[in-house]
Amino acid sequence: MAEHVPTDPLGQMYAEWTVEFTAAPEMRLPVLRWVFEDWQRATAEPEGVTYASVEYGGVPGILASPLDADPERMLLVLHGGGFALGSSASHRKFAGHLAKAAGATAFVADFRLAPEHPYPAQLDDADAVIDALLDAGFAASALTPVGDSAGASIAIATTLRRLRDGRPLPGRVVVVSPWLDMENSGETIETNDASDFLIAREGLQGNIDRYLSGGASPVDPLVNPLYADLTGFPPLYVTASDSESLYSDALRLVEHARRDGVDVVFEPVSGEQHVWPLQAGRHAPADASISRIAEWLRTARDARDAA
């Protein structure tokens, strides 16, 4: 628990949540899910973006369509929330900001949640969306999974499974504040405890237990991508804050990606809260990070179009 007073919208929200979590340590999962729907409160409404409730591959979600976006470019947004919390509603506005900046559309998937649907249900749903988009005529190279926190694990693991099986791969992958270590052993869980207003080891373990309640191993490379061979993985963009309890996950991911020859860009930031880009439109560092991600995606698109 941090000792200083947060000044950013997300830090303030996390501090409010922590008060409630401390007062009700046995808070039931349905109530936790209601709390995490409030994530969207940190995000300003992006201008010039329309939304629609749609399905791809039987997976419901929200399609964010900025004005003048390239309809052939799609971001598949896989929300955070420990595999058990969060939704398309909690991440709708974030997806709108990123899609607008990148000149693409974005689909925020309501993949099935644990523990009702443990691993690999989340990967199966992300796979189903990608296959449906391919069937709808999208080029694989025009698809970009974007995952934050636990959603980053889903984005990476789904891509790894497609790589393993010889199936079409997305053109790029973006992860924000990635949570990958299902052994719950990251050193910054302890060293950054005073600066991270949300993440604590006990909460992580609770979500691990929910996610792996079907019996999967915490060292399976598709459960814990830090055990994966990333050779052949698409270009990868990783961003994380040095104040986060999960910062070591990002550092290890980047180290392994470079080891395995992946084209990886790492954007470390300083002093920000877990998944700080959710503050888009209300916090300058969030807008700066979204701009950098969008520039990376646009540069990749322009290079493909020129080829």
C-alpha positions as CSV (number, residue, x, y, z in Angstrom):
1,M,0.0,0.0,0.0
2,A,1.5,3.3,-1.0
3,E,2.2,5.9,1.6
4,H,1.9,9.1,-0.6
5,V,-1.3,10.6,-1.9
6,P,-2.0,9.9,-5.6
7,T,-2.6,12.9,-7.8
8,D,-3.5,11.1,-11.1
9,P,-7.1,10.0,-11.7
10,L,-6.2,6.3,-11.8
11,G,-4.1,6.4,-8.6
12,Q,-7.0,8.2,-6.8
13,M,-9.4,5.5,-8.0
14,Y,-7.1,2.7,-6.9
15,A,-6.7,4.3,-3.5
16,E,-10.4,4.4,-3.2
17,W,-10.7,0.8,-4.2
18,T,-8.0,-0.2,-1.7
19,V,-10.0,1.4,1.1
20,E,-13.0,-0.8,0.2
21,F,-10.9,-3.9,-0.3
22,T,-9.3,-3.5,3.1
23,A,-12.7,-2.9,4.8
24,A,-14.2,-6.0,3.0
25,P,-11.3,-8.5,2.6
26,E,-13.8,-11.3,1.7
27,M,-15.5,-9.2,-1.0
28,R,-17.4,-11.5,-3.3
29,L,-16.5,-11.9,-6.9
30,P,-19.7,-10.3,-8.3
31,V,-19.0,-7.2,-6.2
32,L,-15.4,-7.1,-7.4
33,R,-16.6,-7.2,-11.0
34,W,-18.9,-4.2,-10.3
35,V,-16.0,-2.3,-8.9
36,F,-13.8,-3.0,-11.8
37,E,-16.4,-1.8,-14.3
38,D,-15.6,1.6,-12.8
39,W,-12.2,1.5,-14.6
40,Q,-13.9,3.5,-17.4
41,R,-14.3,6.5,-15.0
42,A,-10.5,7.2,-15.4
43,T,-10.9,7.6,-19.2
44,A,-12.3,10.7,-21.0
45,E,-14.8,10.0,-23.8
46,P,-12.9,10.3,-27.1
47,E,-14.4,12.6,-29.7
48,G,-15.4,11.3,-33.2
49,V,-15.7,7.6,-32.2
50,T,-18.9,5.6,-32.5
51,Y,-19.6,2.3,-30.8
52,A,-21.6,-0.8,-31.6
53,S,-22.3,-4.1,-29.8
54,V,-21.2,-6.9,-32.2
55,E,-19.9,-10.4,-32.2
56,Y,-17.0,-12.1,-33.9
57,G,-16.7,-15.8,-33.8
58,G,-19.5,-16.0,-31.3
59,V,-17.6,-13.7,-28.9
60,P,-19.5,-10.5,-27.9
61,G,-17.9,-7.2,-27.5
62,I,-17.9,-3.5,-28.5
63,L,-16.6,-2.2,-31.8
64,A,-15.0,1.2,-31.6
65,S,-15.0,3.0,-35.0
66,P,-13.3,6.4,-35.2
67,L,-14.3,8.7,-38.0
68,D,-12.0,8.3,-41.1
69,A,-10.4,5.1,-39.6
70,D,-9.1,2.6,-42.1
71,P,-11.8,-0.1,-42.0
72,E,-9.2,-2.8,-43.0
73,R,-7.1,-2.3,-39.9
74,M,-8.3,-3.9,-36.6
75,L,-7.1,-3.8,-33.0
76,L,-8.3,-6.7,-30.9
77,V,-8.4,-5.3,-27.4
78,L,-8.1,-7.9,-24.7
79,H,-8.9,-6.2,-21.4
80,G,-7.2,-6.7,-18.1
81,G,-8.7,-7.7,-14.8
82,G,-6.9,-10.8,-13.7
83,F,-8.8,-13.1,-16.2
84,A,-11.8,-12.7,-13.9
85,L,-12.7,-9.0,-14.0
86,G,-13.1,-6.2,-16.5
87,S,-15.2,-6.0,-19.7
88,S,-15.7,-4.3,-23.0
89,A,-17.4,-1.5,-21.1
90,S,-14.5,-0.9,-18.8
91,H,-12.1,-0.6,-21.8
92,R,-14.4,0.9,-24.4
93,K,-13.1,4.5,-24.2
94,F,-9.5,3.4,-24.0
95,A,-10.0,1.4,-27.2
96,G,-11.6,4.4,-28.8
97,H,-8.6,6.6,-28.0
98,L,-6.1,4.1,-29.2
99,A,-8.0,3.3,-32.4
100,K,-8.4,7.0,-33.2
101,A,-4.7,7.6,-32.8
102,A,-3.8,4.6,-34.8
103,G,-6.3,5.2,-37.6
104,A,-7.9,1.8,-37.1
105,T,-11.0,0.2,-35.7
106,A,-11.0,-1.7,-32.5
107,F,-13.0,-4.6,-31.1
108,V,-13.0,-5.0,-27.3
109,A,-13.7,-8.7,-26.7
110,D,-15.9,-9.9,-23.8
111,F,-14.0,-13.2,-23.5
112,R,-15.2,-15.6,-20.9
113,L,-14.1,-15.0,-17.4
114,A,-12.6,-17.3,-14.7
115,P,-13.3,-19.1,-12.5
116,E,-16.5,-20.0,-14.3
117,H,-14.4,-20.5,-17.4
118,P,-10.8,-21.2,-16.5
119,Y,-7.8,-21.4,-18.9
120,P,-7.9,-21.9,-21.9
121,A,-11.3,-20.4,-22.5
122,Q,-9.8,-16.9,-22.8
123,L,-7.4,-18.0,-25.5
124,D,-10.1,-20.0,-27.3
125,D,-12.2,-16.8,-27.4
126,A,-9.4,-14.6,-28.7
127,D,-8.6,-17.3,-31.3
128,A,-12.2,-17.4,-32.4
129,V,-12.3,-13.6,-32.9
130,I,-9.1,-13.7,-35.0
131,D,-10.4,-16.5,-37.1
132,A,-13.7,-14.7,-37.6
133,L,-11.9,-11.5,-38.6
134,L,-9.8,-13.5,-41.1
135,D,-13.0,-15.1,-42.5
136,A,-14.5,-11.6,-42.8
137,G,-11.7,-10.6,-45.1
138,F,-9.2,-8.9,-42.8
139,A,-5.5,-9.7,-43.7
140,A,-3.7,-11.3,-40.8
141,S,-1.0,-8.6,-41.1
142,A,-3.7,-6.0,-40.4
143,L,-4.7,-7.5,-37.1
144,T,-3.1,-6.3,-33.8
145,P,-4.0,-7.9,-30.5
146,V,-3.7,-5.2,-27.7
147,G,-3.6,-6.6,-24.2
148,D,-3.2,-4.9,-20.8
149,S,-2.3,-6.7,-17.6
150,A,-3.9,-10.2,-17.8
151,G,-5.1,-9.3,-21.3
152,A,-1.4,-9.1,-22.3
153,S,-1.0,-12.7,-21.3
154,I,-4.0,-13.6,-23.5
155,A,-2.6,-11.6,-26.4
156,I,0.8,-13.2,-26.2
157,A,-0.4,-16.8,-25.5
158,T,-3.0,-16.7,-28.3
159,T,-0.3,-15.6,-30.7
160,L,2.1,-18.3,-29.4
161,R,-0.5,-21.0,-29.9
162,R,-1.2,-19.9,-33.4
163,L,2.6,-19.9,-34.1
164,R,2.9,-23.4,-32.6
165,D,0.0,-24.6,-34.8
166,G,1.2,-23.0,-38.0
167,R,-1.9,-20.7,-38.2
168,P,-1.9,-17.2,-39.6
169,L,-0.3,-14.7,-37.1
170,P,-1.4,-11.2,-36.4
171,G,0.9,-8.5,-37.9
172,R,1.9,-7.0,-34.5
173,V,1.2,-7.4,-30.8
174,V,1.0,-4.6,-28.2
175,V,1.1,-5.2,-24.4
176,V,0.6,-2.7,-21.7
177,S,1.6,-3.4,-18.0
178,P,1.8,-7.1,-18.8
179,W,1.0,-9.7,-16.2
180,L,2.6,-13.0,-17.2
181,D,4.1,-14.7,-14.2
182,M,1.6,-17.3,-12.9
183,E,4.1,-18.4,-10.3
184,N,3.6,-15.0,-8.6
185,S,7.4,-14.7,-8.1
186,G,8.2,-11.2,-9.6
187,E,10.6,-9.3,-7.4
188,T,8.9,-5.9,-8.0
189,I,5.7,-7.2,-6.4
190,E,7.6,-6.5,-3.2
191,T,10.0,-3.7,-4.2
192,N,7.3,-1.6,-5.8
193,D,4.6,-2.3,-3.2
194,A,4.8,1.2,-1.9
195,S,4.3,2.9,-5.3
196,D,1.6,0.6,-6.8
197,F,-1.8,1.5,-5.4
198,L,-3.6,-1.6,-6.8
199,I,-1.5,-4.7,-7.1
200,A,-0.6,-6.9,-4.2
201,R,0.7,-10.5,-4.1
202,E,-2.5,-11.9,-2.4
203,G,-4.8,-10.4,-5.0
204,L,-2.6,-11.8,-7.8
205,Q,-2.7,-15.3,-6.2
206,G,-6.5,-15.2,-6.0
207,N,-6.7,-14.5,-9.7
208,I,-4.1,-17.1,-10.5
209,D,-6.2,-19.7,-8.6
210,R,-9.3,-18.7,-10.5
211,Y,-7.6,-18.8,-13.9
212,L,-5.9,-22.2,-13.3
213,S,-8.9,-23.8,-11.5
214,G,-9.2,-26.2,-14.4
215,G,-5.8,-27.8,-13.4
216,A,-3.4,-26.0,-15.8
217,S,0.2,-25.7,-14.7
218,P,1.6,-22.3,-13.8
219,V,4.7,-23.0,-15.9
220,D,2.9,-24.1,-19.0
221,P,4.3,-21.6,-21.7
222,L,0.7,-20.8,-22.8
223,V,-0.2,-20.0,-19.2
224,N,3.1,-18.3,-18.3
225,P,4.7,-16.9,-21.5
226,L,7.9,-16.2,-19.6
227,Y,8.5,-19.9,-20.2
228,A,7.9,-19.7,-23.9
229,D,10.3,-19.8,-26.8
230,L,9.3,-16.6,-28.7
231,T,11.2,-17.4,-31.8
232,G,9.1,-16.4,-34.8
233,F,6.8,-14.1,-32.8
234,P,5.5,-11.0,-34.6
235,P,6.9,-7.6,-33.8
236,L,6.1,-6.7,-30.2
237,Y,5.5,-3.4,-28.4
238,V,5.8,-3.5,-24.6
239,T,5.2,-0.6,-22.2
240,A,5.2,-0.6,-18.4
241,S,5.9,1.7,-15.5
242,D,8.8,1.4,-13.2
243,S,6.4,2.0,-10.3
244,E,4.3,-1.0,-11.0
245,S,4.4,-4.2,-8.9
246,L,4.4,-6.2,-12.2
247,Y,7.3,-4.2,-13.8
248,S,9.6,-7.2,-13.5
249,D,7.2,-9.2,-15.8
250,A,7.7,-6.6,-18.5
251,L,11.5,-6.6,-18.1
252,R,11.7,-10.4,-18.3
253,L,9.4,-10.5,-21.4
254,V,11.6,-8.0,-23.2
255,E,14.7,-9.9,-22.2
256,H,13.3,-13.1,-23.5
257,A,12.0,-11.5,-26.7
258,R,15.4,-10.1,-27.5
259,R,17.0,-13.4,-26.7
260,D,14.8,-15.2,-29.2
261,G,15.3,-12.6,-32.0
262,V,11.9,-10.9,-31.8
263,D,11.6,-7.4,-33.1
264,V,10.6,-5.8,-29.8
265,V,10.2,-2.1,-28.8
266,F,10.2,-1.4,-25.0
267,E,8.7,1.8,-23.7
268,P,9.4,2.1,-20.0
269,V,7.8,5.1,-18.2
270,S,8.4,6.4,-14.7
271,G,6.0,6.9,-11.8
272,E,2.8,5.8,-13.4
273,Q,0.1,3.4,-12.0
274,H,-0.8,0.0,-13.4
275,V,-2.3,0.4,-16.9
276,W,-1.9,4.2,-16.8
277,P,-3.0,4.6,-20.5
278,L,-6.6,4.0,-19.2
279,Q,-6.4,7.7,-18.2
280,A,-6.5,8.8,-21.9
281,G,-7.8,12.3,-22.3
282,R,-7.3,13.1,-18.6
283,H,-3.6,12.5,-18.0
284,A,-0.8,13.7,-20.2
285,P,1.5,10.6,-19.7
286,A,-1.4,8.4,-20.8
287,D,-1.9,10.4,-24.0
288,A,1.8,10.3,-24.7
289,S,2.0,6.5,-24.4
290,I,-1.1,6.1,-26.6
291,S,0.5,8.4,-29.2
292,R,3.8,6.4,-29.2
293,I,1.9,3.1,-29.6
294,A,-0.2,4.6,-32.4
295,E,2.9,5.9,-34.1
296,W,4.5,2.4,-34.0
297,L,1.4,0.9,-35.5
298,R,1.1,3.5,-38.2
299,T,4.8,3.2,-39.2
300,A,4.3,-0.6,-39.5
301,R,1.2,0.0,-41.7
302,D,2.9,2.5,-43.9
303,A,5.8,0.2,-44.4
304,R,3.5,-2.7,-45.4
305,D,1.5,-0.5,-47.8
306,A,4.8,0.7,-49.4
307,A,6.1,-2.8,-49.9
